[in-house]
Amino acid sequence: MGLAGIAVVAGLSGLARWQPDFTDWPVRFATILLVPAVTEELIFRGLLTPTRGESGHDPWWLLAGWAAFVVWHLVEALTFLPGAAYLFLRLDFLVCAGLLGAACALMRYRTGSLWPAVLLHGVTVFIWQTALGGPGFARLQAG
């Protein structure tokens, strides 16, 4: 559901378009795994999302973690990633971020592990950046 929804929204809105660029892909993949995949997943899924087996955690934390993840992208665009504003403030991007966040939260909840969510997040961003015209981190930092 999550990736299919992202594909539909991103494809119809023009957020994703075929523009392959596999230059330095090993470095790009390693970088994406660290930022945003590991860092964001540690915060939004590791700290805020309970697993199915955790007692004492209200399932509403799933929703709170998801909402915080989406809002985080707005905060990034309005503060320390000024080059991301053109993208992170778009409704289609926020819908895609929300779908990815929901899919990652569900993986964390169902598996009890953070790593499937980290891989999903990292591979999704990697494919977007290397094959579908998504901007790299340097472009998002530029003001």
Steps between C-alpha positions, in 0.01 A plus 500: 500500500766755601733460205216461251344819633831682475544380141154624401528839672860563392439382145182700444634818659838495326685458827663191349610480139746271329841670528759236578826620656700223661815708543678401823203284597680305778588824681148636442341181635720499812428867561125453461506206740653727764304818421203485471429129550673408827472841667132558422401140571678505837300805601160450341474122514757401762391747766140577409360183344420208727533142385208261519649324802574811708268546791430841644519672160175634371449427127440875458879531504493356148295800389713744701822367345350516152377859547835609647680348200289698252529824701877446526532547125327837528734601782803398293384709204431806715822487704827327410424360153393815315564337163235241583215751532408473130443128555421435868219756504317333210187304587595210272837464676336511844248234393787279380694563823187412696452176305864405551476586870187287537663205324812529717291529818298193405820303432644603836175412679459161333860379505616651829820602322615836373713359217223414250378861527855633457545290185161599357569868565854482362418300187200722420705821523790338310276396210341844494839676492678269256226407254204734543646851511495561875743762631811409694583634844731772364217648296265494800758690707557773243310819578 
